[in-house]
Amino acid sequence: MGVKLAEVVAVLDDAYPPGLAHGWDSVGLVCGDPDEAVESVTVAVDATAEVVRTVGRRGLLVAHHPLLLRGVDTVAASTPKGALIHHLIRDGAALFTAHTNADSADPGVSDALADALGVTVDGVLDPAPGGPDTDKWVILVPPEAAEAVRVAVFEAGAGHIGDYSHCSWSVTGRGQFLPLDGASPTIGTVGSVEHLAEERVEVIAPSRLRAQVLAAMRAAHPYEEPAFDVLTLAPLPAGVGIGRIGGLAQPLRFADFVARVNSVLPQTTWGVRAAGDPDEPVSRVAVCGGAGDSLLAAASAAGVDAYVTADLRHHPADEHRRAGGVALVDVAHWASEYPWCAQVADLLTSQFGSALPVAVSGIRTDPWNIEFQSAKGNP
């Protein structure tokens, strides 16, 4: 029966988790029957009419840019986008999109760009939050009641670390307390300082389960007033996020680095533009596939010598350079994301081998198609 669409989608979702997509984005399966077989895959940056015509019967088009990013109230064949959907459905073909989730994934769009430029990645330019909010619970309990407390908080959802459950750490120490008037101590008497052995039990739990863990701990703890701490843990770098930072194997003059960018990326009418001292050495580089002028400040703070991205606007770039920001290399949006297509093709080929032919579309979907260079030179 070949490879089912659902199997291919599962591999893509694992590589580019939908949860990494920005809230405004639209990613995942756009059309196609997950239970049907897929006979081929085409990878492209954009789902244009010309690209869609190459997909073929029972093919899957994996595109970076969403076809239906904003809400629509019709996909009639008389509309440009509706016509593409109808064409795919008539051929039993499918469309899948990985956009900002592919931008943030590790590896993702910017990793592919960095690799094409000879940049060895060692950091994220704009890191994504490192997972859900997590608490550490520190509970002091008499040793004979420690196991009951552990069991209770585990059942409430505490103690999960990755693929492990029932995780905790304990050490025995010496505690003391003085029951005051009105207290009803389980151990000790009112007015007398009590010294006793206590076990320090530590577990972690999602912050969203704080109320449940608290209730379970109180119910299982023998003390009238349990002693405990709840500490919110700082998120750790997760290796995902927008843009990448890395180094060149050998330093290059900025002008020579710009020439490398021009030579390794696909040619466009937009070309390659740069701003910086031609003779300044470049060894550390930041990259961001797609529009990246929102990260100009992050690039300057990253300790790099140059920043490669797309769609740089006049005023942000000018102000960045006036403020002493790092050298800039501006390329076409499509060209900056095109290396990702090969990344996807390699991913699917490694997973399915000869059972699923995969091809990168060679069609240039950059919207700019006319280039004019004045013979008069610069004004």
DRENDO-1510 file (C-alpha; in Angstrom, 1 decimal, always signed):
<recs>
REC; n; res; u; v; w
REC; 1; MET; +0.0; +0.0; +0.0 .
REC; 2; GLY; +3.0; +2.3; +0.1 .
REC; 3; VAL; +3.5; +5.1; +2.6 .
REC; 4; LYS; +0.4; +6.6; +4.2 .
REC; 5; LEU; +0.1; +10.4; +4.3 .
REC; 6; ALA; -0.4; +10.1; +8.1 .
REC; 7; GLU; +3.1; +8.4; +8.4 .
REC; 8; VAL; +4.7; +11.3; +6.5 .
REC; 9; VAL; +2.9; +13.9; +8.6 .
REC; 10; ALA; +4.0; +12.2; +11.8 .
REC; 11; VAL; +7.7; +12.5; +10.7 .
REC; 12; LEU; +7.3; +16.1; +9.8 .
REC; 13; ASP; +5.5; +17.0; +13.0 .
REC; 14; ASP; +8.2; +15.3; +15.0 .
REC; 15; ALA; +10.9; +17.2; +13.2 .
REC; 16; TYR; +8.9; +20.5; +13.2 .
REC; 17; PRO; +6.6; +20.4; +16.2 .
REC; 18; PRO; +3.4; +22.3; +15.7 .
REC; 19; GLY; +3.7; +23.7; +19.2 .
REC; 20; LEU; +6.7; +25.8; +18.1 .
REC; 21; ALA; +4.6; +27.7; +15.7 .
REC; 22; HIS; +3.7; +31.3; +16.6 .
REC; 23; GLY; +0.1; +31.9; +17.6 .
REC; 24; TRP; -0.8; +33.8; +14.5 .
REC; 25; ASP; +0.6; +31.1; +12.2 .
REC; 26; SER; -1.2; +28.3; +10.3 .
REC; 27; VAL; +0.7; +25.0; +10.0 .
REC; 28; GLY; +0.1; +21.4; +9.4 .
REC; 29; LEU; -2.0; +19.4; +6.9 .
REC; 30; VAL; -4.1; +21.7; +4.6 .
REC; 31; CYS; -5.7; +19.1; +2.4 .
REC; 32; GLY; -5.3; +15.4; +1.9 .
REC; 33; ASP; -6.6; +12.1; +3.4 .
REC; 34; PRO; -4.2; +10.9; +6.1 .
REC; 35; ASP; -5.3; +7.3; +5.4 .
REC; 36; GLU; -4.4; +7.4; +1.8 .
REC; 37; ALA; -1.1; +6.4; +0.3 .
REC; 38; VAL; +1.4; +9.0; -0.8 .
REC; 39; GLU; +3.4; +8.2; -4.0 .
REC; 40; SER; +5.8; +11.1; -4.0 .
REC; 41; VAL; +6.8; +14.3; -2.1 .
REC; 42; THR; +7.7; +17.7; -3.5 .
REC; 43; VAL; +9.3; +20.3; -1.2 .
REC; 44; ALA; +9.1; +24.0; -2.0 .
REC; 45; VAL; +9.1; +27.4; -0.2 .
REC; 46; ASP; +5.8; +28.4; -1.7 .
REC; 47; ALA; +2.7; +26.6; -3.0 .
REC; 48; THR; +2.3; +28.5; -6.3 .
REC; 49; ALA; +0.3; +27.4; -9.3 .
REC; 50; GLU; +3.4; +26.4; -11.1 .
REC; 51; VAL; +4.7; +24.3; -8.2 .
REC; 52; VAL; +1.4; +22.7; -7.6 .
REC; 53; ARG; +1.2; +21.5; -11.3 .
REC; 54; THR; +4.4; +19.5; -10.7 .
REC; 55; VAL; +3.2; +17.6; -7.7 .
REC; 56; GLY; +1.4; +14.8; -9.6 .
REC; 57; ARG; -1.3; +12.3; -8.6 .
REC; 58; ARG; -1.2; +11.2; -5.0 .
REC; 59; GLY; +1.7; +13.5; -4.4 .
REC; 60; LEU; +2.4; +15.5; -1.3 .
REC; 61; LEU; +3.6; +19.1; -1.5 .
REC; 62; VAL; +5.5; +20.2; +1.6 .
REC; 63; ALA; +5.6; +24.0; +1.6 .
REC; 64; HIS; +7.2; +26.5; +4.0 .
REC; 65; HIS; +4.8; +29.4; +3.5 .
REC; 66; PRO; +1.2; +28.8; +4.4 .
REC; 67; LEU; -1.3; +28.9; +1.5 .
REC; 68; LEU; -4.1; +29.8; +3.8 .
REC; 69; LEU; -2.4; +31.9; +6.5 .
REC; 70; ARG; -5.4; +34.2; +7.1 .
REC; 71; GLY; -9.0; +33.2; +7.4 .
REC; 72; VAL; -11.0; +32.8; +4.2 .
REC; 73; ASP; -14.7; +32.3; +3.6 .
REC; 74; THR; -14.3; +30.5; +0.3 .
REC; 75; VAL; -12.0; +28.1; -1.5 .
REC; 76; ALA; -14.0; +28.2; -4.7 .
REC; 77; ALA; -12.1; +27.2; -7.8 .
REC; 78; SER; -12.7; +30.6; -9.2 .
REC; 79; THR; -10.3; +32.1; -6.6 .
REC; 80; PRO; -6.5; +31.8; -7.0 .
REC; 81; LYS; -5.9; +29.9; -3.8 .
REC; 82; GLY; -9.1; +27.9; -4.2 .
REC; 83; ALA; -8.0; +26.8; -7.6 .
REC; 84; LEU; -4.8; +25.3; -6.1 .
REC; 85; ILE; -6.7; +23.4; -3.5 .
REC; 86; HIS; -9.1; +22.0; -6.1 .
REC; 87; HIS; -6.2; +21.0; -8.3 .
REC; 88; LEU; -4.6; +19.1; -5.5 .
REC; 89; ILE; -7.8; +17.4; -4.4 .
REC; 90; ARG; -8.7; +16.3; -7.9 .
REC; 91; ASP; -5.3; +14.6; -8.2 .
REC; 92; GLY; -5.7; +13.0; -4.8 .
REC; 93; ALA; -2.7; +15.1; -3.7 .
REC; 94; ALA; -2.0; +16.7; -0.3 .
REC; 95; LEU; -0.5; +20.0; +1.0 .
REC; 96; PHE; +1.4; +20.3; +4.3 .
REC; 97; THR; +2.9; +23.5; +5.7 .
REC; 98; ALA; +5.7; +23.9; +8.2 .
REC; 99; HIS; +6.3; +27.6; +8.8 .
REC; 100; THR; +7.3; +29.3; +12.1 .
REC; 101; ASN; +7.6; +25.8; +13.6 .
REC; 102; ALA; +10.2; +25.0; +11.0 .
REC; 103; ASP; +11.9; +28.4; +11.7 .
REC; 104; SER; +12.2; +27.5; +15.4 .
REC; 105; ALA; +12.9; +23.8; +15.2 .
REC; 106; ASP; +16.3; +22.3; +15.8 .
REC; 107; PRO; +17.4; +21.8; +13.0 .
REC; 108; GLY; +15.3; +24.2; +11.1 .
REC; 109; VAL; +15.3; +26.9; +8.5 .
REC; 110; SER; +18.1; +29.0; +9.9 .
REC; 111; ASP; +20.2; +25.9; +10.5 .
REC; 112; ALA; +19.9; +25.1; +6.8 .
REC; 113; LEU; +20.9; +28.6; +5.9 .
REC; 114; ALA; +23.9; +28.5; +8.2 .
REC; 115; ASP; +25.0; +25.2; +6.8 .
REC; 116; ALA; +24.8; +26.6; +3.2 .
REC; 117; LEU; +27.0; +29.5; +4.2 .
REC; 118; GLY; +29.6; +27.4; +6.0 .
REC; 119; VAL; +28.6; +28.6; +9.5 .
REC; 120; THR; +28.9; +26.0; +12.3 .
REC; 121; VAL; +25.9; +26.7; +14.6 .
REC; 122; ASP; +26.5; +26.9; +18.3 .
REC; 123; GLY; +23.6; +29.1; +19.6 .
REC; 124; VAL; +20.1; +30.5; +19.0 .
REC; 125; LEU; +19.7; +34.1; +18.1 .
REC; 126; ASP; +16.2; +34.5; +19.7 .
REC; 127; PRO; +15.6; +31.4; +21.9 .
REC; 128; ALA; +12.1; +30.1; +22.5 .
REC; 129; PRO; +11.0; +29.5; +26.1 .
REC; 130; GLY; +12.4; +26.3; +27.4 .
REC; 131; GLY; +9.3; +24.3; +28.0 .
REC; 132; PRO; +6.4; +24.6; +30.4 .
REC; 133; ASP; +6.6; +26.4; +33.7 .
REC; 134; THR; +7.9; +24.0; +36.4 .
REC; 135; ASP; +8.0; +24.1; +40.2 .
REC; 136; LYS; +10.3; +22.4; +42.6 .
REC; 137; TRP; +8.6; +21.3; +45.8 .
REC; 138; VAL; +10.7; +20.9; +49.0 .
REC; 139; ILE; +8.7; +19.2; +51.7 .
REC; 140; LEU; +9.8; +18.4; +55.3 .
REC; 141; VAL; +8.2; +15.4; +56.7 .
REC; 142; PRO; +8.9; +12.8; +59.5 .
REC; 143; PRO; +10.7; +9.8; +57.9 .
REC; 144; GLU; +7.9; +7.4; +58.7 .
REC; 145; ALA; +5.5; +9.5; +56.6 .
REC; 146; ALA; +7.8; +10.4; +53.8 .
REC; 147; GLU; +6.7; +7.5; +51.5 .
REC; 148; ALA; +3.0; +8.4; +51.9 .
REC; 149; VAL; +3.7; +12.0; +51.0 .
REC; 150; ARG; +5.7; +10.9; +47.9 .
REC; 151; VAL; +3.0; +8.6; +46.7 .
REC; 152; ALA; +0.3; +11.4; +47.1 .
REC; 153; VAL; +2.2; +14.1; +45.2 .
REC; 154; PHE; +3.1; +11.6; +42.5 .
REC; 155; GLU; -0.6; +10.7; +42.0 .
REC; 156; ALA; -1.3; +14.5; +41.8 .
REC; 157; GLY; +1.1; +14.7; +38.8 .
REC; 158; ALA; +4.5; +15.5; +40.4 .
REC; 159; GLY; +7.7; +13.7; +39.8 .
REC; 160; HIS; +7.9; +13.5; +36.0 .
REC; 161; ILE; +11.2; +14.2; +34.3 .
REC; 162; GLY; +11.3; +13.4; +30.6 .
REC; 163; ASP; +10.4; +9.8; +30.1 .
REC; 164; TYR; +10.7; +9.0; +33.8 .
REC; 165; SER; +8.0; +9.2; +36.5 .
REC; 166; HIS; +8.1; +8.9; +40.4 .
REC; 167; CYS; +11.3; +11.0; +40.5 .
REC; 168; SER; +12.3; +12.5; +43.9 .
REC; 169; TRP; +15.3; +13.2; +46.0 .
REC; 170; SER; +15.5; +12.9; +49.8 .
REC; 171; VAL; +17.9; +13.6; +52.7 .
REC; 172; THR; +17.4; +13.3; +56.4 .
REC; 173; GLY; +18.1; +16.2; +58.7 .
REC; 174; ARG; +17.2; +17.7; +62.1 .
REC; 175; GLY; +14.2; +19.9; +62.5 .
REC; 176; GLN; +12.7; +21.8; +65.3 .
REC; 177; PHE; +9.5; +23.8; +66.1 .
REC; 178; LEU; +7.7; +25.3; +69.1 .
REC; 179; PRO; +3.9; +24.7; +69.3 .
REC; 180; LEU; +2.2; +27.9; +70.5 .
REC; 181; ASP; -1.1; +28.4; +72.2 .
REC; 182; GLY; -3.9; +27.2; +70.0 .
REC; 183; ALA; -1.8; +24.6; +68.2 .
REC; 184; SER; -2.7; +21.0; +68.1 .
REC; 185; PRO; +0.6; +19.3; +67.3 .
REC; 186; THR; +0.9; +15.8; +66.0 .
REC; 187; ILE; +4.3; +15.5; +67.6 .
REC; 188; GLY; +5.4; +17.5; +70.7 .
REC; 189; THR; +3.5; +19.6; +73.3 .
REC; 190; VAL; +2.4; +23.2; +73.4 .
REC; 191; GLY; +5.1; +25.5; +74.9 .
REC; 192; SER; +8.0; +23.1; +74.5 .
REC; 193; VAL; +10.6; +23.1; +71.7 .
REC; 194; GLU; +10.5; +19.8; +69.8 .
REC; 195; HIS; +13.6; +18.4; +68.1 .
REC; 196; LEU; +13.2; +15.5; +65.7 .
REC; 197; ALA; +14.5; +13.8; +62.5 .
REC; 198; GLU; +12.8; +15.0; +59.3 .
REC; 199; GLU; +13.2; +13.9; +55.7 .
REC; 200; ARG; +13.6; +16.6; +53.0 .
REC; 201; VAL; +11.6; +15.4; +50.0 .
REC; 202; GLU; +12.1; +17.2; +46.7 .
REC; 203; VAL; +10.0; +16.7; +43.6 .
REC; 204; ILE; +9.2; +18.8; +40.5 .
REC; 205; ALA; +5.7; +19.4; +39.0 .
REC; 206; PRO; +4.2; +21.5; +36.3 .
REC; 207; SER; +3.1; +24.9; +37.8 .
REC; 208; ARG; -0.4; +24.4; +36.4 .
REC; 209; LEU; -0.8; +21.5; +38.9 .
REC; 210; ARG; +0.2; +23.6; +41.9 .
REC; 211; ALA; -3.3; +23.4; +43.5 .
REC; 212; GLN; -3.5; +19.7; +43.1 .
REC; 213; VAL; -0.1; +19.0; +44.5 .
REC; 214; LEU; -0.7; +21.2; +47.4 .
REC; 215; ALA; -4.0; +19.5; +48.3 .
REC; 216; ALA; -2.4; +16.0; +48.0 .
REC; 217; MET; +0.6; +17.0; +50.1 .
REC; 218; ARG; -1.6; +18.4; +52.9 .
REC; 219; ALA; -3.9; +15.4; +52.9 .
REC; 220; ALA; -1.0; +13.0; +53.2 .
REC; 221; HIS; +1.2; +15.0; +55.6 .
REC; 222; PRO; +0.8; +14.2; +59.3 .
REC; 223; TYR; +1.6; +17.7; +60.5 .
REC; 224; GLU; -1.1; +20.3; +61.3 .
REC; 225; GLU; +1.1; +22.9; +59.5 .
REC; 226; PRO; +3.5; +21.2; +57.0 .
REC; 227; ALA; +6.8; +23.0; +56.3 .
REC; 228; PHE; +7.4; +23.2; +52.6 .
REC; 229; ASP; +8.8; +25.5; +49.8 .
REC; 230; VAL; +7.5; +25.9; +46.2 .
REC; 231; LEU; +10.3; +27.3; +43.9 .
REC; 232; THR; +9.6; +28.3; +40.3 .
REC; 233; LEU; +12.4; +27.0; +38.1 .
REC; 234; ALA; +13.9; +29.1; +35.4 .
REC; 235; PRO; +13.5; +27.7; +31.9 .
REC; 236; LEU; +16.7; +26.2; +30.3 .
REC; 237; PRO; +17.8; +26.8; +26.8 .
REC; 238; ALA; +16.1; +24.3; +24.5 .
REC; 239; GLY; +18.1; +24.8; +21.3 .
REC; 240; VAL; +15.0; +26.1; +19.5 .
REC; 241; GLY; +14.0; +29.6; +18.5 .
REC; 242; ILE; +14.4; +32.0; +15.6 .
REC; 243; GLY; +17.8; +32.5; +14.0 .
REC; 244; ARG; +21.1; +30.9; +14.7 .
REC; 245; ILE; +24.6; +32.0; +15.8 .
REC; 246; GLY; +27.9; +30.3; +14.7 .
REC; 247; GLY; +31.4; +30.6; +13.4 .
REC; 248; LEU; +33.3; +30.2; +10.2 .
REC; 249; ALA; +36.0; +27.7; +9.8 .
REC; 250; GLN; +38.4; +30.5; +8.8 .
REC; 251; PRO; +37.8; +34.3; +9.1 .
REC; 252; LEU; +37.0; +36.1; +5.9 .
REC; 253; ARG; +37.0; +39.7; +4.8 .
REC; 254; PHE; +33.5; +41.0; +4.9 .
REC; 255; ALA; +33.5; +41.6; +1.2 .
REC; 256; ASP; +34.6; +38.0; +0.6 .
REC; 257; PHE; +32.0; +36.7; +3.0 .
REC; 258; VAL; +29.3; +38.6; +1.0 .
REC; 259; ALA; +30.7; +37.1; -2.2 .
REC; 260; ARG; +30.3; +33.6; -0.5 .
REC; 261; VAL; +26.7; +34.4; +0.3 .
REC; 262; ASN; +26.0; +35.4; -3.2 .
REC; 263; SER; +27.7; +32.3; -4.6 .
REC; 264; VAL; +26.0; +29.6; -2.5 .
REC; 265; LEU; +22.4; +30.9; -2.4 .
REC; 266; PRO; +20.1; +30.7; -5.5 .
REC; 267; GLN; +20.2; +33.7; -7.7 .
REC; 268; THR; +17.4; +36.2; -7.6 .
REC; 269; THR; +16.6; +39.6; -9.0 .
REC; 270; TRP; +16.8; +40.9; -5.4 .
REC; 271; GLY; +20.4; +39.9; -5.3 .
REC; 272; VAL; +22.6; +40.3; -2.3 .
REC; 273; ARG; +23.1; +43.6; -0.6 .
REC; 274; ALA; +25.5; +44.4; +2.2 .
REC; 275; ALA; +26.3; +47.2; +4.6 .
REC; 276; GLY; +29.7; +47.2; +6.4 .
REC; 277; ASP; +33.4; +47.7; +6.1 .
REC; 278; PRO; +34.6; +45.5; +3.1 .
REC; 279; ASP; +38.0; +44.8; +4.8 .
REC; 280; GLU; +36.6; +44.0; +8.3 .
REC; 281; PRO; +37.2; +40.4; +9.3 .
REC; 282; VAL; +34.2; +38.1; +9.8 .
REC; 283; SER; +34.5; +35.0; +12.0 .
REC; 284; ARG; +31.2; +35.0; +14.0 .
REC; 285; VAL; +27.9; +35.2; +12.1 .
REC; 286; ALA; +24.2; +35.4; +12.9 .
REC; 287; VAL; +21.6; +34.2; +10.4 .
REC; 288; CYS; +17.9; +34.3; +10.2 .
REC; 289; GLY; +16.0; +32.7; +7.3 .
REC; 290; GLY; +13.1; +35.0; +6.2 .
REC; 291; ALA; +12.4; +38.5; +7.3 .
REC; 292; GLY; +14.8; +39.3; +10.2 .
REC; 293; ASP; +14.9; +43.0; +10.9 .
REC; 294; SER; +13.1; +42.5; +14.2 .
REC; 295; LEU; +16.2; +40.8; +15.4 .
REC; 296; LEU; +18.8; +43.5; +14.5 .
REC; 297; ALA; +19.3; +44.3; +18.2 .
REC; 298; ALA; +19.7; +40.7; +19.1 .
REC; 299; ALA; +22.3; +40.3; +16.4 .
REC; 300; SER; +24.3; +43.2; +17.7 .
REC; 301; ALA; +24.1; +41.8; +21.3 .
REC; 302; ALA; +25.2; +38.4; +20.1 .
REC; 303; GLY; +28.8; +39.3; +19.7 .
REC; 304; VAL; +28.9; +38.5; +15.9 .
REC; 305; ASP; +30.6; +40.3; +13.1 .
REC; 306; ALA; +27.9; +40.0; +10.5 .
REC; 307; TYR; +24.2; +39.3; +10.3 .
REC; 308; VAL; +22.6; +37.5; +7.3 .
REC; 309; THR; +18.8; +37.8; +6.8 .
REC; 310; ALA; +16.2; +38.9; +4.4 .
REC; 311; ASP; +13.8; +41.8; +3.8 .
REC; 312; LEU; +15.8; +44.4; +5.6 .
REC; 313; ARG; +14.0; +47.8; +5.4 .
REC; 314; HIS; +15.8; +51.1; +4.9 .
REC; 315; HIS; +15.1; +52.8; +8.2 .
REC; 316; PRO; +15.8; +49.9; +10.6 .
REC; 317; ALA; +19.0; +49.0; +8.7 .
REC; 318; ASP; +20.1; +52.6; +8.6 .
REC; 319; GLU; +19.5; +53.2; +12.3 .
REC; 320; HIS; +21.2; +49.9; +13.1 .
REC; 321; ARG; +24.3; +50.9; +11.3 .
REC; 322; ARG; +24.3; +54.5; +12.7 .
REC; 323; ALA; +24.3; +53.0; +16.2 .
REC; 324; GLY; +27.3; +50.9; +15.4 .
REC; 325; GLY; +25.4; +47.6; +14.8 .
REC; 326; VAL; +27.1; +44.6; +13.2 .
REC; 327; ALA; +27.6; +44.4; +9.4 .
REC; 328; LEU; +24.5; +43.4; +7.5 .
REC; 329; VAL; +23.9; +41.1; +4.5 .
REC; 330; ASP; +20.4; +41.2; +3.0 .
REC; 331; VAL; +19.2; +38.5; +0.6 .
REC; 332; ALA; +15.9; +37.7; -1.0 .
REC; 333; HIS; +13.3; +36.2; +1.4 .
REC; 334; TRP; +12.9; +33.1; -0.8 .
REC; 335; ALA; +16.6; +32.5; -1.3 .
REC; 336; SER; +17.2; +32.6; +2.5 .
REC; 337; GLU; +14.7; +29.8; +3.1 .
REC; 338; TYR; +15.3; +27.7; +0.0 .
REC; 339; PRO; +18.1; +25.6; +1.7 .
REC; 340; TRP; +15.5; +24.3; +4.1 .
REC; 341; CYS; +13.9; +22.4; +1.2 .
REC; 342; ALA; +16.9; +20.1; +1.0 .
REC; 343; GLN; +16.8; +19.6; +4.7 .
REC; 344; VAL; +13.2; +18.3; +4.5 .
REC; 345; ALA; +14.1; +16.1; +1.5 .
REC; 346; ASP; +17.0; +14.5; +3.4 .
REC; 347; LEU; +14.7; +14.0; +6.5 .
REC; 348; LEU; +12.1; +12.1; +4.5 .
REC; 349; THR; +14.5; +10.2; +2.4 .
REC; 350; SER; +16.3; +9.0; +5.5 .
REC; 351; GLN; +13.0; +7.9; +7.0 .
REC; 352; PHE; +11.3; +6.2; +4.0 .
REC; 353; GLY; +14.1; +5.5; +1.6 .
REC; 354; SER; +13.1; +4.3; -1.9 .
REC; 355; ALA; +9.6; +3.7; -0.7 .
REC; 356; LEU; +8.9; +7.4; -1.1 .
REC; 357; PRO; +10.5; +9.5; -3.9 .
REC; 358; VAL; +11.3; +13.0; -2.7 .
REC; 359; ALA; +12.3; +16.0; -4.8 .
REC; 360; VAL; +13.1; +19.6; -4.1 .
REC; 361; SER; +11.3; +21.9; -6.5 .
REC; 362; GLY; +13.7; +23.8; -8.7 .
REC; 363; ILE; +11.0; +26.5; -9.5 .
REC; 364; ARG; +12.0; +29.9; -8.3 .
REC; 365; THR; +9.0; +31.2; -6.4 .
REC; 366; ASP; +10.5; +34.5; -5.4 .
REC; 367; PRO; +7.9; +37.1; -6.6 .
REC; 368; TRP; +10.4; +39.6; -8.0 .
REC; 369; ASN; +11.2; +38.7; -11.6 .
REC; 370; ILE; +12.6; +41.8; -13.4 .
REC; 371; GLU; +16.1; +43.2; -12.6 .
REC; 372; PHE; +17.3; +46.6; -13.9 .
REC; 373; GLN; +20.7; +48.1; -13.3 .
REC; 374; SER; +21.2; +51.6; -14.3 .
REC; 375; ALA; +24.2; +52.4; -16.5 .
REC; 376; LYS; +24.4; +55.8; -14.8 .
REC; 377; GLY; +25.8; +54.4; -11.6 .
REC; 378; ASN; +24.8; +55.5; -8.1 .
REC; 379; PRO; +23.3; +59.0; -7.7 .
</recs>
